[in-house]
Amino acid sequence: MQHALEDTHFDNLEEVRKFVDEWINFYRGGIDLLPERWEKIIEKKKL
């Protein structure tokens, strides 16, 4: 997050909250896909 915040300025608390929510949601999408990806890898190794 440090790099994402570099040269970023917020005018109010709502802007900070929006930034943090968007930053977390960006990574959450990839994290949510991990179990499915792991299952695919396990299935391929069983072959």
PDB file of N, CA, C, O and CB in Angstrom:
ATOM      1  N   MET A   1       0.829  -1.185   0.000  1.00  0.00           N
ATOM      2  CA  MET A   1       0.000   0.000   0.000  1.00  0.00           C
ATOM      3  C   MET A   1       0.873   1.248   0.000  1.00  0.00           C
ATOM      4  O   MET A   1       0.454   2.300  -0.482  1.00  0.00           O
ATOM      5  CB  MET A   1      -0.943  -0.002   1.206  1.00  0.00           C
ATOM      6  N   GLN A   2       2.063   1.138   0.528  1.00  0.00           N
ATOM      7  CA  GLN A   2       2.955   2.294   0.597  1.00  0.00           C
ATOM      8  C   GLN A   2       3.186   2.898  -0.782  1.00  0.00           C
ATOM      9  O   GLN A   2       3.152   4.119  -0.938  1.00  0.00           O
ATOM     10  CB  GLN A   2       4.291   1.898   1.224  1.00  0.00           C
ATOM     11  N   HIS A   3       3.419   2.055  -1.782  1.00  0.00           N
ATOM     12  CA  HIS A   3       3.657   2.569  -3.132  1.00  0.00           C
ATOM     13  C   HIS A   3       2.392   3.195  -3.715  1.00  0.00           C
ATOM     14  O   HIS A   3       2.458   4.187  -4.441  1.00  0.00           O
ATOM     15  CB  HIS A   3       4.158   1.446  -4.049  1.00  0.00           C
ATOM     16  N   ALA A   4       1.250   2.611  -3.394  1.00  0.00           N
ATOM     17  CA  ALA A   4      -0.010   3.155  -3.898  1.00  0.00           C
ATOM     18  C   ALA A   4      -0.299   4.526  -3.296  1.00  0.00           C
ATOM     19  O   ALA A   4      -0.967   5.356  -3.913  1.00  0.00           O
ATOM     20  CB  ALA A   4      -1.163   2.196  -3.595  1.00  0.00           C
ATOM     21  N   LEU A   5       0.205   4.756  -2.099  1.00  0.00           N
ATOM     22  CA  LEU A   5      -0.042   6.030  -1.422  1.00  0.00           C
ATOM     23  C   LEU A   5       0.959   7.115  -1.789  1.00  0.00           C
ATOM     24  O   LEU A   5       0.764   8.287  -1.468  1.00  0.00           O
ATOM     25  CB  LEU A   5      -0.024   5.824   0.061  1.00  0.00           C
ATOM     26  N   GLU A   6       2.019   6.722  -2.456  1.00  0.00           N
ATOM     27  CA  GLU A   6       3.053   7.689  -2.816  1.00  0.00           C
ATOM     28  C   GLU A   6       2.449   8.816  -3.655  1.00  0.00           C
ATOM     29  O   GLU A   6       1.776   8.557  -4.653  1.00  0.00           O
ATOM     30  CB  GLU A   6       4.203   6.996  -3.586  1.00  0.00           C
ATOM     31  N   ASP A   7       2.683  10.026  -3.265  1.00  0.00           N
ATOM     32  CA  ASP A   7       2.178  11.223  -3.953  1.00  0.00           C
ATOM     33  C   ASP A   7       0.655  11.306  -3.978  1.00  0.00           C
ATOM     34  O   ASP A   7       0.091  11.986  -4.836  1.00  0.00           O
ATOM     35  CB  ASP A   7       2.699  11.255  -5.368  1.00  0.00           C
ATOM     36  N   THR A   8      -0.015  10.630  -3.059  1.00  0.00           N
ATOM     37  CA  THR A   8      -1.470  10.683  -2.975  1.00  0.00           C
ATOM     38  C   THR A   8      -1.865  11.590  -1.817  1.00  0.00           C
ATOM     39  O   THR A   8      -1.301  11.508  -0.725  1.00  0.00           O
ATOM     40  CB  THR A   8      -2.074   9.260  -2.796  1.00  0.00           C
ATOM     41  N   HIS A   9      -2.830  12.444  -2.069  1.00  0.00           N
ATOM     42  CA  HIS A   9      -3.301  13.368  -1.043  1.00  0.00           C
ATOM     43  C   HIS A   9      -4.817  13.229  -0.925  1.00  0.00           C
ATOM     44  O   HIS A   9      -5.516  13.072  -1.925  1.00  0.00           O
ATOM     45  CB  HIS A   9      -2.897  14.843  -1.378  1.00  0.00           C
ATOM     46  N   PHE A  10      -5.304  13.286   0.287  1.00  0.00           N
ATOM     47  CA  PHE A  10      -6.734  13.164   0.542  1.00  0.00           C
ATOM     48  C   PHE A  10      -7.233  14.459   1.166  1.00  0.00           C
ATOM     49  O   PHE A  10      -6.563  15.068   2.000  1.00  0.00           O
ATOM     50  CB  PHE A  10      -7.039  11.948   1.464  1.00  0.00           C
ATOM     51  N   ASP A  11      -8.412  14.859   0.748  1.00  0.00           N
ATOM     52  CA  ASP A  11      -9.005  16.082   1.284  1.00  0.00           C
ATOM     53  C   ASP A  11      -9.896  15.820   2.488  1.00  0.00           C
ATOM     54  O   ASP A  11     -10.173  16.728   3.273  1.00  0.00           O
ATOM     55  CB  ASP A  11      -9.800  16.780   0.212  1.00  0.00           C
ATOM     56  N   ASN A  12     -10.348  14.568   2.634  1.00  0.00           N
ATOM     57  CA  ASN A  12     -11.221  14.261   3.762  1.00  0.00           C
ATOM     58  C   ASN A  12     -11.183  12.763   4.065  1.00  0.00           C
ATOM     59  O   ASN A  12     -10.601  11.977   3.318  1.00  0.00           O
ATOM     60  CB  ASN A  12     -12.669  14.717   3.471  1.00  0.00           C
ATOM     61  N   LEU A  13     -11.807  12.393   5.161  1.00  0.00           N
ATOM     62  CA  LEU A  13     -11.806  11.004   5.611  1.00  0.00           C
ATOM     63  C   LEU A  13     -12.514  10.090   4.616  1.00  0.00           C
ATOM     64  O   LEU A  13     -12.108   8.942   4.441  1.00  0.00           O
ATOM     65  CB  LEU A  13     -12.468  10.894   6.977  1.00  0.00           C
ATOM     66  N   GLU A  14     -13.542  10.571   3.977  1.00  0.00           N
ATOM     67  CA  GLU A  14     -14.277   9.754   3.010  1.00  0.00           C
ATOM     68  C   GLU A  14     -13.378   9.340   1.849  1.00  0.00           C
ATOM     69  O   GLU A  14     -13.483   8.211   1.370  1.00  0.00           O
ATOM     70  CB  GLU A  14     -15.501  10.517   2.482  1.00  0.00           C
ATOM     71  N   GLU A  15     -12.513  10.211   1.395  1.00  0.00           N
ATOM     72  CA  GLU A  15     -11.574   9.867   0.328  1.00  0.00           C
ATOM     73  C   GLU A  15     -10.597   8.786   0.786  1.00  0.00           C
ATOM     74  O   GLU A  15     -10.232   7.904   0.008  1.00  0.00           O
ATOM     75  CB  GLU A  15     -10.806  11.114  -0.131  1.00  0.00           C
ATOM     76  N   VAL A  16     -10.180   8.855   2.031  1.00  0.00           N
ATOM     77  CA  VAL A  16      -9.284   7.830   2.582  1.00  0.00           C
ATOM     78  C   VAL A  16      -9.998   6.488   2.614  1.00  0.00           C
ATOM     79  O   VAL A  16      -9.441   5.475   2.189  1.00  0.00           O
ATOM     80  CB  VAL A  16      -8.800   8.220   4.005  1.00  0.00           C
ATOM     81  N   ARG A  17     -11.207   6.474   3.106  1.00  0.00           N
ATOM     82  CA  ARG A  17     -11.987   5.229   3.175  1.00  0.00           C
ATOM     83  C   ARG A  17     -12.196   4.631   1.795  1.00  0.00           C
ATOM     84  O   ARG A  17     -12.060   3.421   1.612  1.00  0.00           O
ATOM     85  CB  ARG A  17     -13.343   5.481   3.841  1.00  0.00           C
ATOM     86  N   LYS A  18     -12.523   5.463   0.833  1.00  0.00           N
ATOM     87  CA  LYS A  18     -12.744   4.981  -0.531  1.00  0.00           C
ATOM     88  C   LYS A  18     -11.463   4.372  -1.093  1.00  0.00           C
ATOM     89  O   LYS A  18     -11.499   3.310  -1.714  1.00  0.00           O
ATOM     90  CB  LYS A  18     -13.236   6.127  -1.440  1.00  0.00           C
ATOM     91  N   PHE A  19     -10.349   5.034  -0.879  1.00  0.00           N
ATOM     92  CA  PHE A  19      -9.072   4.529  -1.368  1.00  0.00           C
ATOM     93  C   PHE A  19      -8.759   3.164  -0.760  1.00  0.00           C
ATOM     94  O   PHE A  19      -8.392   2.231  -1.474  1.00  0.00           O
ATOM     95  CB  PHE A  19      -7.947   5.522  -1.051  1.00  0.00           C
ATOM     96  N   VAL A  20      -8.904   3.052   0.553  1.00  0.00           N
ATOM     97  CA  VAL A  20      -8.594   1.793   1.241  1.00  0.00           C
ATOM     98  C   VAL A  20      -9.534   0.686   0.777  1.00  0.00           C
ATOM     99  O   VAL A  20      -9.086  -0.434   0.533  1.00  0.00           O
ATOM    100  CB  VAL A  20      -8.693   1.970   2.772  1.00  0.00           C
ATOM    101  N   ASP A  21     -10.818   0.975   0.651  1.00  0.00           N
ATOM    102  CA  ASP A  21     -11.780  -0.026   0.176  1.00  0.00           C
ATOM    103  C   ASP A  21     -11.418  -0.525  -1.216  1.00  0.00           C
ATOM    104  O   ASP A  21     -11.445  -1.730  -1.469  1.00  0.00           O
ATOM    105  CB  ASP A  21     -13.196   0.556   0.168  1.00  0.00           C
ATOM    106  N   GLU A  22     -11.082   0.382  -2.113  1.00  0.00           N
ATOM    107  CA  GLU A  22     -10.727  -0.008  -3.475  1.00  0.00           C
ATOM    108  C   GLU A  22      -9.439  -0.821  -3.494  1.00  0.00           C
ATOM    109  O   GLU A  22      -9.318  -1.782  -4.254  1.00  0.00           O
ATOM    110  CB  GLU A  22     -10.581   1.228  -4.362  1.00  0.00           C
ATOM    111  N   TRP A  23      -8.487  -0.440  -2.668  1.00  0.00           N
ATOM    112  CA  TRP A  23      -7.207  -1.150  -2.608  1.00  0.00           C
ATOM    113  C   TRP A  23      -7.422  -2.577  -2.108  1.00  0.00           C
ATOM    114  O   TRP A  23      -6.879  -3.525  -2.675  1.00  0.00           O
ATOM    115  CB  TRP A  23      -6.207  -0.400  -1.691  1.00  0.00           C
ATOM    116  N   ILE A  24      -8.212  -2.729  -1.050  1.00  0.00           N
ATOM    117  CA  ILE A  24      -8.496  -4.057  -0.496  1.00  0.00           C
ATOM    118  C   ILE A  24      -9.281  -4.894  -1.494  1.00  0.00           C
ATOM    119  O   ILE A  24      -8.969  -6.070  -1.683  1.00  0.00           O
ATOM    120  CB  ILE A  24      -9.277  -3.941   0.827  1.00  0.00           C
ATOM    121  N   ASN A  25     -10.278  -4.326  -2.130  1.00  0.00           N
ATOM    122  CA  ASN A  25     -11.094  -5.070  -3.090  1.00  0.00           C
ATOM    123  C   ASN A  25     -10.281  -5.553  -4.280  1.00  0.00           C
ATOM    124  O   ASN A  25     -10.557  -6.624  -4.820  1.00  0.00           O
ATOM    125  CB  ASN A  25     -12.244  -4.212  -3.574  1.00  0.00           C
ATOM    126  N   PHE A  26      -9.295  -4.789  -4.693  1.00  0.00           N
ATOM    127  CA  PHE A  26      -8.434  -5.204  -5.800  1.00  0.00           C
ATOM    128  C   PHE A  26      -7.747  -6.526  -5.459  1.00  0.00           C
ATOM    129  O   PHE A  26      -7.730  -7.443  -6.280  1.00  0.00           O
ATOM    130  CB  PHE A  26      -7.381  -4.109  -6.115  1.00  0.00           C
ATOM    131  N   TYR A  27      -7.191  -6.630  -4.275  1.00  0.00           N
ATOM    132  CA  TYR A  27      -6.483  -7.844  -3.870  1.00  0.00           C
ATOM    133  C   TYR A  27      -7.430  -8.955  -3.444  1.00  0.00           C
ATOM    134  O   TYR A  27      -7.108 -10.133  -3.600  1.00  0.00           O
ATOM    135  CB  TYR A  27      -5.530  -7.535  -2.742  1.00  0.00           C
ATOM    136  N   ARG A  28      -8.584  -8.604  -2.913  1.00  0.00           N
ATOM    137  CA  ARG A  28      -9.550  -9.611  -2.471  1.00  0.00           C
ATOM    138  C   ARG A  28      -9.978 -10.505  -3.627  1.00  0.00           C
ATOM    139  O   ARG A  28     -10.152 -11.710  -3.446  1.00  0.00           O
ATOM    140  CB  ARG A  28     -10.776  -8.939  -1.847  1.00  0.00           C
ATOM    141  N   GLY A  29     -10.146  -9.935  -4.800  1.00  0.00           N
ATOM    142  CA  GLY A  29     -10.548 -10.735  -5.958  1.00  0.00           C
ATOM    143  C   GLY A  29      -9.573 -11.865  -6.222  1.00  0.00           C
ATOM    144  O   GLY A  29      -9.989 -13.002  -6.444  1.00  0.00           O
ATOM    145  N   GLY A  30      -8.292 -11.572  -6.202  1.00  0.00           N
ATOM    146  CA  GLY A  30      -7.278 -12.603  -6.423  1.00  0.00           C
ATOM    147  C   GLY A  30      -7.215 -13.596  -5.285  1.00  0.00           C
ATOM    148  O   GLY A  30      -7.046 -14.794  -5.511  1.00  0.00           O
ATOM    149  N   ILE A  31      -7.346 -13.115  -4.075  1.00  0.00           N
ATOM    150  CA  ILE A  31      -7.309 -13.999  -2.912  1.00  0.00           C
ATOM    151  C   ILE A  31      -8.497 -14.954  -2.935  1.00  0.00           C
ATOM    152  O   ILE A  31      -8.348 -16.133  -2.615  1.00  0.00           O
ATOM    153  CB  ILE A  31      -7.306 -13.179  -1.606  1.00  0.00           C
ATOM    154  N   ASP A  32      -9.663 -14.462  -3.308  1.00  0.00           N
ATOM    155  CA  ASP A  32     -10.856 -15.310  -3.365  1.00  0.00           C
ATOM    156  C   ASP A  32     -10.722 -16.420  -4.397  1.00  0.00           C
ATOM    157  O   ASP A  32     -11.350 -17.470  -4.258  1.00  0.00           O
ATOM    158  CB  ASP A  32     -12.078 -14.469  -3.677  1.00  0.00           C
ATOM    159  N   LEU A  33      -9.918 -16.205  -5.427  1.00  0.00           N
ATOM    160  CA  LEU A  33      -9.732 -17.219  -6.470  1.00  0.00           C
ATOM    161  C   LEU A  33      -8.718 -18.291  -6.090  1.00  0.00           C
ATOM    162  O   LEU A  33      -8.646 -19.322  -6.759  1.00  0.00           O
ATOM    163  CB  LEU A  33      -9.299 -16.557  -7.750  1.00  0.00           C
ATOM    164  N   LEU A  34      -7.946 -18.082  -5.052  1.00  0.00           N
ATOM    165  CA  LEU A  34      -6.887 -19.030  -4.694  1.00  0.00           C
ATOM    166  C   LEU A  34      -7.377 -20.456  -4.449  1.00  0.00           C
ATOM    167  O   LEU A  34      -6.766 -21.377  -4.991  1.00  0.00           O
ATOM    168  CB  LEU A  34      -6.181 -18.544  -3.473  1.00  0.00           C
ATOM    169  N   PRO A  35      -8.427 -20.707  -3.677  1.00  0.00           N
ATOM    170  CA  PRO A  35      -8.849 -22.099  -3.463  1.00  0.00           C
ATOM    171  C   PRO A  35      -9.174 -22.829  -4.769  1.00  0.00           C
ATOM    172  O   PRO A  35      -8.824 -23.997  -4.934  1.00  0.00           O
ATOM    173  CB  PRO A  35     -10.064 -22.132  -2.551  1.00  0.00           C
ATOM    174  N   GLU A  36      -9.833 -22.146  -5.682  1.00  0.00           N
ATOM    175  CA  GLU A  36     -10.164 -22.755  -6.976  1.00  0.00           C
ATOM    176  C   GLU A  36      -8.894 -23.082  -7.760  1.00  0.00           C
ATOM    177  O   GLU A  36      -8.795 -24.147  -8.368  1.00  0.00           O
ATOM    178  CB  GLU A  36     -11.071 -21.816  -7.802  1.00  0.00           C
ATOM    179  N   ARG A  37      -7.942 -22.185  -7.746  1.00  0.00           N
ATOM    180  CA  ARG A  37      -6.680 -22.415  -8.452  1.00  0.00           C
ATOM    181  C   ARG A  37      -5.918 -23.575  -7.826  1.00  0.00           C
ATOM    182  O   ARG A  37      -5.347 -24.404  -8.534  1.00  0.00           O
ATOM    183  CB  ARG A  37      -5.813 -21.145  -8.440  1.00  0.00           C
ATOM    184  N   TRP A  38      -5.910 -23.632  -6.500  1.00  0.00           N
ATOM    185  CA  TRP A  38      -5.217 -24.719  -5.807  1.00  0.00           C
ATOM    186  C   TRP A  38      -5.856 -26.063  -6.152  1.00  0.00           C
ATOM    187  O   TRP A  38      -5.153 -27.049  -6.373  1.00  0.00           O
ATOM    188  CB  TRP A  38      -5.239 -24.490  -4.278  1.00  0.00           C
ATOM    189  N   GLU A  39      -7.194 -26.102  -6.198  1.00  0.00           N
ATOM    190  CA  GLU A  39      -7.888 -27.345  -6.547  1.00  0.00           C
ATOM    191  C   GLU A  39      -7.507 -27.806  -7.947  1.00  0.00           C
ATOM    192  O   GLU A  39      -7.300 -29.000  -8.164  1.00  0.00           O
ATOM    193  CB  GLU A  39      -9.408 -27.158  -6.450  1.00  0.00           C
ATOM    194  N   LYS A  40      -7.410 -26.891  -8.892  1.00  0.00           N
ATOM    195  CA  LYS A  40      -7.017 -27.245 -10.255  1.00  0.00           C
ATOM    196  C   LYS A  40      -5.609 -27.826 -10.282  1.00  0.00           C
ATOM    197  O   LYS A  40      -5.351 -28.796 -10.995  1.00  0.00           O
ATOM    198  CB  LYS A  40      -7.100 -26.019 -11.173  1.00  0.00           C
ATOM    199  N   ILE A  41      -4.710 -27.249  -9.522  1.00  0.00           N
ATOM    200  CA  ILE A  41      -3.333 -27.748  -9.472  1.00  0.00           C
ATOM    201  C   ILE A  41      -3.304 -29.144  -8.873  1.00  0.00           C
ATOM    202  O   ILE A  41      -2.609 -30.024  -9.381  1.00  0.00           O
ATOM    203  CB  ILE A  41      -2.434 -26.797  -8.656  1.00  0.00           C
ATOM    204  N   ILE A  42      -4.049 -29.353  -7.803  1.00  0.00           N
ATOM    205  CA  ILE A  42      -4.092 -30.670  -7.159  1.00  0.00           C
ATOM    206  C   ILE A  42      -4.646 -31.706  -8.124  1.00  0.00           C
ATOM    207  O   ILE A  42      -4.114 -32.812  -8.212  1.00  0.00           O
ATOM    208  CB  ILE A  42      -4.946 -30.625  -5.871  1.00  0.00           C
ATOM    209  N   GLU A  43      -5.706 -31.365  -8.847  1.00  0.00           N
ATOM    210  CA  GLU A  43      -6.299 -32.296  -9.810  1.00  0.00           C
ATOM    211  C   GLU A  43      -5.316 -32.642 -10.924  1.00  0.00           C
ATOM    212  O   GLU A  43      -5.239 -33.800 -11.333  1.00  0.00           O
ATOM    213  CB  GLU A  43      -7.577 -31.702 -10.408  1.00  0.00           C
ATOM    214  N   LYS A  44      -4.575 -31.679 -11.413  1.00  0.00           N
ATOM    215  CA  LYS A  44      -3.597 -31.932 -12.472  1.00  0.00           C
ATOM    216  C   LYS A  44      -2.480 -32.842 -11.987  1.00  0.00           C
ATOM    217  O   LYS A  44      -1.977 -33.664 -12.753  1.00  0.00           O
ATOM    218  CB  LYS A  44      -3.012 -30.619 -12.981  1.00  0.00           C
ATOM    219  N   LYS A  45      -2.089 -32.709 -10.735  1.00  0.00           N
ATOM    220  CA  LYS A  45      -1.005 -33.540 -10.197  1.00  0.00           C
ATOM    221  C   LYS A  45      -1.456 -34.973  -9.968  1.00  0.00           C
ATOM    222  O   LYS A  45      -0.620 -35.874  -9.896  1.00  0.00           O
ATOM    223  CB  LYS A  45      -0.483 -32.950  -8.892  1.00  0.00           C
ATOM    224  N   LYS A  46      -2.761 -35.206  -9.852  1.00  0.00           N
ATOM    225  CA  LYS A  46      -3.282 -36.563  -9.666  1.00  0.00           C
ATOM    226  C   LYS A  46      -3.206 -37.366 -10.953  1.00  0.00           C
ATOM    227  O   LYS A  46      -3.216 -38.596 -10.915  1.00  0.00           O
ATOM    228  CB  LYS A  46      -4.722 -36.517  -9.168  1.00  0.00           C
ATOM    229  N   LEU A  47      -3.131 -36.688 -12.087  1.00  0.00           N
ATOM    230  CA  LEU A  47      -3.089 -37.382 -13.372  1.00  0.00           C
ATOM    231  C   LEU A  47      -1.792 -38.062 -13.463  1.00  0.00           C
ATOM    232  O   LEU A  47      -1.511 -38.724 -14.463  1.00  0.00           O
ATOM    233  CB  LEU A  47      -3.295 -36.440 -14.561  1.00  0.00           C
TER     234      LEU A  47
END
